[in-house]
Every structure is written in structure tokens, then in C-alpha cells.
């Protein structure tokens, strides 16, 4: 049961229901509720003293915390679904969903529900009978600093070393290790500082992923003389997403593949590390899109259209929307909401990099370690060290657009391992195995709907019939594959909005 607090002011005072004192995540030192700038770490906390509520979160708002305020009532929880109490509105936020169904993540403080908001970064929320006050001390997007390429790389290396030194383990631990740059950098630096893990553990993603993550991770662990274990992926992608969607507060379409990894980490130790933010800040996975889509503050609607087209479902989503949702979640509505968010990042050194970090990283990727991971696991995130983020956010775009900054930092810091490639270089696997995997997802979705959720077939938006209709015509296989996870999400969301429990 996730922590939750409800406060209701009445003529006889304030009635409190739930957890009056909560600390989530971790801080490196200090009190998360104290005045002043947020301390290092990823956290959310609140305290109710009988008259006044005070809640705060980390500098980047990475730890999920949501609130709803309605006149004389206020509720808080790291789970937005916990704020949908009996008799309380679960009306949907159509502007937010217009973006989500195309990009796969929410913007700013949006959630699927109009009355529920995410706490902004570096926020201080206070509430009493006099009302609600909310302010954010988040730093403005950093402009480009005057630095050479060598200074950008050297600063990255040195500041990352300092970030890890501030987060050295004080007990044996297991390290999640992929075949990418972010976790490799963490592992190599921990080993350099004499704090190697007792075990490296890798998860497995769903097809068409080729499985290279675990192979590359195992090769690196072997070079370092460390034990390595690969966990099997969830047997059913459908079942994993059926569980992961509500467990992550309906905030993302990602993260389901990490369920076995998160469960293993909870069982086998209270300490771990995560590369959250490394990709978006140092070597953005969307760098090809960023290069092809220059940020022009005078043409943000055009930029928004390009991002929507390149999004998770792209133009395919139109096949899933009926007349009502096509109007409520129109592309025009999505573009308007996206333009507003894009404009906030105009001063940044790399505006689209800043946009992805503060939206996709914060509102989607962070949910796996901090919503699925559970409160008993301390997860260190060295890439979110304040000084390191300040540095990487101010690196001039010309040093980032070639997409090799992190590679160069790794070569400079750990030349002995420079020749070992990365999993991303291995092509995805298509063919009969992928076809069978996608077909199994569809069969499980339809079987679950028939046996456990018959109202899914009768829903006003007719998502399932539209998904089946999308399976006809040229490009049907790819289209249905893109739409299946979103179809499941929308069916679950419809149940939540109508008050049904799945």
C-alpha cells in the first residue's frame, strides 16, 4: 500500500486520514523538509503537524509525488491512483492525454486526471485551513557556457567521479548493468574508487530487442572479474504491462520489462545504482531526431508537429481513436500543449535535450526505479548530482550534436575498456520470433478482455474493435504492434475513469 494523506477542513478543525509523516527516496545529507535549496538525492517528503502540511521534493522532481486540492480538501501520495477516492472526480485531462497517446509520456505536471497534478521540481507545498501555497525553486534552463570540447569532456569525467564519491556504498550491493554507457560508467567508476559490487545483474527486454544488453554486460563484468547474472524477461509482455501500468500510476508506457529486475533488487539488498539522466544529458538517445529537427523558437508549432509524428505511436494512433476521442485528443490539441512546454526550454544550451530530460526522463523513465522499485530500496543516481547536471546542461550544442560526448569521456577515463562496444550497435531481430511474440500479446489481450474485463468490448471508445480493424491493410503488423500497449493502457484508463477496478 503506497503512503497517502488526506486532509479535510471543517468547522471543527482539520480531519487527517492516512500517513502524517512520510520520507520517500533518499537524501545524501540534511533534512528533506528543511528550508533552503533541495539537498542532493532523489526524494519526496511531507509532514502534517495538526495545523500545517509541508511537502517537498528533489531538485529535478524525479521522485513521483502527486497532489489534488479541492477547496477545503487536499490529498498527497506518490501514487496518483491513490488520489481517486470514492466520490471524487476521475475526469480526464484531455490536453495531457492528447500528448501522451502520441509521445508516450506526460509533460510538466500533467497526469491523466484533471484534478491530480505532479509536484513540480524543487517544490515546497504548504497547506492549512488558510489555503494552499505551492512554489518551485527549480533552476531555469541553463544557457551554453563558454567551454571547449576538451573542457566539456574533462568536466564530465571529473564531476562524475565526484558524484560517485558522494554516493559510495557502505555495504555489499548488486549493480544493475546494461550494455549501454550509463551503467558502464557507474560500474567502472565504482571499481576505480575501490567499491566494486558483489554482483552485476542484467534484465532482458521484449522483442525485437536482440538480447545484446546482457551479453555486453556479461563481457564487461568478466573483464573486471565480477560475477554476473541475467534475469529472464517477463514471460508475457501483456501481463507485465497489465501490472506495470497502474503500478506506475498510469504515467508511462515503458518500464514493464524491468519488473523482474526491480523485484530481484528488492529481495537481494537495500542499495542500488541507476543511470537515470545520463543518456538525456550526455549522449541523448534522440540525438538523430534532434539533429533532424532544429529548435527554432519562431516555429514551435512546426517543431511540435515533427515531434508528434516521430513519437511512440506517430500517425498510427489515429486508428485507435474514435469520433469522441479523436476530437478530445486531437493532434491540434496535442500540438498546442506541446508548444507551451517547448517554449520553456528556449534558453537551454540544447533545448530539445532539456525538453526530453525534464519531461521524458522525469515523468516516464524515473518511474521504473522510483515507482516499481519500492520504498525499501535506496537508489543512487549519480548523473543527477547537482554540479554534474549544471555542467552537462551548459555544454554547447556543437559538442553534443555529433552524439559522441559520453563515448569520449569513457575513453578518456577508462582507456583499457575503450574497445568494448555497446549493445545499441547490435541490430534488432525481426522475423518469425517477433511475429509470434506480437501475436501472443494480441491473443492474451483479447482473452483477458473476454474472460476478466467484458466491459472492455462494450466501452464507449470501442478500443478493441478499432485495434482489430487496424490489423487490416498495408503495414498492419507494424501498426498493431505499436498500438497494442496503448490499447491496453486506454482500456485500463477507461476502467479507472468510470470507477471500475481491474
N, C-alpha and C positions, 0 to 999 in steps of 0.2 A: 504494500500500500504506500503510495507516494505521500509525502507530507503535504498538508493543506491547512489553511487557516481561513475561517470566515468570520467577519465582524459585522454586526448589525446594530446600528444605533437606534435606541428607542427612548421613550420618555423617562425610563428608569435607569438609563445608562447604556452601556455597550455590552452586548452578548457576544462572547467569543466561543467559537466551536473549532476544535482541531488543535494543531501544534502551535503553541505560542512562542517557542524559541527554536529556530532551525538554523543549522550550518550545513551547507552543501558544498561539495568540491573541496578545495584546499587553498590556503594562503601560505606563502613561504615564511612570513613572519608578520606579526601585528594582528589587530582585530579587524575583521572584515566590515564591522559596523561602525568603526570609529570615523570621526570627521577627517577630511583631507582626501588626497588622491587615493584611488583604489590601490591596495598592495599588490605585489606580484602574485600570480596564481590565477586559477580559474575557479570561481566561486559564486555562490548566491546565498544570501542570509537574510533572516528577518527576526525581529524581536517585538513582542507586544507586552507592555508593562501594565496593562489595565486601563490606560488612558490614551496612549500614543503608540502607533505602529511605526517602525523604522525598518526599511528593507534596502539592501544594496547588492550590487553585483560587480563583476570584474571589469577591467578597463575596456575590453572588447565585447562584453556581453556574450561570451561563448557559453557560459553555463546557462541552460534554459531556466527561465523563471517568468511566469505569466501572472497577470492580474486582471480582474474585472471590477470596475467601480460603477455603482448604480445608486446615486443619491446617498442614502444613509447606509449603504452596504459596500463592503469591499471584501474580495477574496483573493488569495495568493496560493500558487502551487507551481512546482517545476513541471507539472503535467497539466496542459490546458484542458484536457478532458475531465479532470477533477473539478473544474470550474463550471461544468454544465450540470448544475444541481437540479433536483425536481422543481418544476415551476419556473425555472429560469430560461430565458430565451437562448436557443441554439441557432438563431438566424445566421445565415451565411454571409460572409464578406465577399461580395461579388467582384469588386475590383481586385482583391487579393487573389481570388481563385482564377480570374481571367489570366493572370500572370502565371500562377502555379501550374495550371494544366498544360502550359506550353514550355515553361522552363524547368519545372520540377522542384522549385524552391520558392519560398516566400521572401518578400522584400521588407527591409526595415523592421518594423514592429508588427507587421501583418500576421494574422493567423487565419484559419478557415472561417472563424466565427467572428461576427461583427462586434460582439461585446467583450471579446477576450483579446488582450494585447500582450506582446512580449515586452519585457522590461528593456528599455534602450541601454546601450553600453554605458558603463561608468555611471550608473543611475543611483540616485537616492530618492526613495519614495517614502513619504511620511503621510500618515492618516490619523485623524482624530475626529471627534464629533464636529469639529470646525470645518472638516473637508479634507480633500486630497491635495497633496503637493508633490509634483514629480519634476526633477531636474536631472540633466545629464551633463557630466563633465568630460565627455569623450573628446579627445583632441580632434581638431579639424584635419581633413586630408592634407598630408604633407606634400609640399611642392618639391620640385627637383633641387637637390643640393649640388654645389659645385664640387664634383669629385670625378677623378679619373676612373677608368675601368679597374686599374690595379688597386686603387683605394676602395672601390666598391667590393672587390673580392677579399682584400685583406681585412676590411672592416667586418665583412660577413664571417670570415674564419675566426677572427679574434673575439667578436661579440658572441658568436655561438659557443665558443669554448667557455666564456664567462657565464653564459646562460646555463650550460650543463653543470658547471662548477657550483652554481647556486642550487642545483637540484640533484646533487649526488645522493645515492641511496644509502640508507643506514641499516639495511637488512638485505638478505638474499631476495632476488626478484627474477621474474621472467620478462623478456623483452619481445613484444610483437615485432616481427621483422618481415618486410615485404621485399620484393625485388626492385623497389624504387629508390629514389635518392634520399627521401626524408628520413626514413627509419635507418637507412645505412649510415647516414651522417650521425645520427644519435648513437648508434652502436659503436662506430669507430671512435667517437669522442669519449664515450664512457670507458672503452677499453684503454684509450690513451691516458685517461686520468685514473687508471687502476681500479675501475669499478665495473668490471665485466659482469654480465648476467649469468645466472646459473644455467639458463636455458633460453634459446631463441625459439619462438613459436610463430608459425605462419598459418593463415587461413586460406581458404580456397574459394574463388569466385564462381559465379554461374557462367555457363557457355554464353557467348563464344570465347570467353577468356581461355587462353591456351594452357594455363597452369604454370606459366613461367615464373610467377612470383615466388612460389615455394622452391622451385629448382634453383633460382638465382640466390635466394636467401640461404638455402642449404649449402651452396657452394661458398658463400661468404663466411658462414658460421664455421665450416670445415677449415677454411684458411686461418681462422682465428683460434682454432682448437676448442670451439664451443659446441655443446650439444644442441641439436635442432630437432624440432618436431613439427610435422604438418598435420593440421586438423582437417578432417573431411568437411566438405561443404554440406549445407543442409540438404537432406535427401530430396526435398521438394521446394522449389523456388516459390510456388504458390503458397504453401503452408508457412514458409518463412516470412513472406510479405504479409500474409494474413495476421501474423503475430506482431511483426515489426512495425506496421503502420500505426496502430493505436499505442504501442509501447513508446513510440517516438512522437506521440501527441499529434499524429496526422500532419507532421511538419515536413516530410520528405518522402520521396520515392526510393531513396537509397538506404543502405545500411543493413538490409536483411541478411546479406551474405556473412556479416560479422557476428551473427548470433552465437554460433559455436565458440568463436574466439572470445567474445565477451563473457560467456558462461564459464569457459575454462579459466579465464583470468580471475573471475570472482571466486572460483573454487580453490585456486592454487596460489593465492597470495594477495596481499592488500596494496601492492605497489606496482605501477607500470609506467610506461612512457608512450607518448603518441606524437606523431609528426604533424599534428594539426597546424595548418597555416603555412607550412614550409613550401608546398607547391605553389599556392596562390601568391606568396610573397617573393620567392626566389627564382622559380622557373615555372611559370604558370602553365598548367596543363591545357589552357585555352589559348596559348600564345599564337597558334596559327590563325585562330579566329580573330584575335586582337590585331595581328598584322594585317589581315584582310579587311578589317573593319575599323579604320581610323576614327578616333574620337574627335568629333567636330562639335563644339558647344553650340554652333549656329544651326546644326542639322540633327538635333537629337531625335526627332520623330523617325527620320530615316535610319539612324543607328538602332533605335528600338525595334524597328521592323526587321532589320537584319538579325538581331539577337533572337527575336521571336521565331524567325524562320529556322535559325540554327539550333533552336532549343531542343530539349529532350524528345518532344513529340512532333515539333515542327508543324508542317501543314497537316500531318496525319490526324491531329486532334479533332479537326472539323468533322471527321467521320463519326466521332463518338458523341458529338453534341447534338441534342435535339433542338427543336424550334425555341423552346424556352431557354435552355442553357446557352444556345448559340447567341441569343440576344443578351442575356445577363453576363456571360463571359466572353463577350465579343473580342475580336482582335483589336478593335479600336479602343475598347476599354482597357485592355492589357497594355496597349501602346501608351496611353495617357498615364497610367500608373508607372510604367517603366521610365518614361521620360522624366517624371518627377524625381525618381530615385537616381537616375543617371546624372541629372544636373547637380546633385550633391557632391559628386566626385570630380567635378570640373577642375578644381585646383590641384588635384593629385598629380604626382610625377608620372604615373601611368594610370590614367583614370579608369580604364576597364579592369586593370588589375585590382585597384582599390574597390571597385564595384563588386567584383567576384569575392574578394576577401571578406568584405563587410556584409555580404548577403549569402552567397552560396556556402562559404566556409562557416560563417556564424550560424545561419539558420537551417542548414542541411547537414553538412559533413560533421559538425560538432555534436550532433545528436547521437551518433553511434557511441562514442566514448562516454558521454555525459547523460544520456537517457537510457541507452541499453546497458551501459557499463555498471550502473548501480552506484549507490552512495557509499558502499563499503570499500570501494576501490579508489585509491589515490592515483590519479593520472597526471603525471608531469608532462608539460607541453613546452619544451624549451624554445620552440620557434615563436611563442607568444611572449617571450621575455620583452619587457617594455623597450629597453635600449636597442635590442635587435630589430624589433618591428619598426621603431623610429628610423633606424638605418636603412633597412630594406625598402621601406615605404618612400624614402627620399632618393633612392638610386635613380639617376636619369633614365628615361625610357630607352635611350640609344644603347644602354648597356644591358637591357632586358629583352629587347625585341628579337635578338638572334636566338634566344632560348637556350643559352649555354652557361649562364652565370653560376648555377649550382654545380654543374659539371666542373667548371674551372675551380671553384672553391674546394671541391673534393679532391681534385688532382693536386692542388697546392698543399692541402693539409695532410693528405694521406697518399703520397705518390706510390707506395708499394701496392696499392689496390686499384690503381687507375685503370688497369686493363680489363677489369671485370665489368661486363656490360650490365644493362638494365633490362628488366622484364618487358618494358614498353616497346623495346625493339623487336620482340617476337610477334609475328602476325597472328591475328585472331584465327580461330579454327571454325570453319563453316562445313557444311555437308550434312550427312545423314544424322550424325550425333546431335547437331544443333536443331535440325528439323524435329527429331524425336523429343528433344527437351522442350521445345516450344509447344509441340502438340500435347505433351503431358501436362503442361501448365494449363492449356485451354480445357482439357478434359477434366482436370481437378477443379478448375473454376466452375465449370458447368455442373459437375456432380455435386459440389458443395452447395451451389445455389439451389439445385433440385431437392437435396436432402435436408439441408440445415437452414437455408435462407430463401424459402419460396417467394417471399415478397420481393426479392431482387428481380424476379422475372416480371412482376407487376408494377414495378416502380414507375413513377411518373416520367422519369427521364429515359426509360427503356434502354439503359446502357447495354445490357446483354444482347438484345436483338441487334442493336447498332454495331456491337463488336462483331457479331457473326456476319452481318452484312458487309463489314469492312474486309472480310475474307474472300470477297469476290473481285475479280478483275486483275489487271496487271499490277505487280508489286504487292500482292495480297499478303504473302508470307512476312515480308519485312514490316508491312503496315500493322498487321495484327500483333507481331512481336513487340513493336513499340507501344501499342495501345493496351496490351493485356494488364501490365502493372497499374496503369492509370485507371482502367476499367474497374479493377478490384478496389482501388482507393476510392473511387467515386461511389461505388456501391456501399462501402463501409461508411463513407461520409453521409450518404443519404439516410442510412440507418440511424446514425448519431443525431442528425438534424431533426429526424422525425420522432426521436425519443425511444427508438428500439435499441436493445442491447444485443450485440452479436456474440 
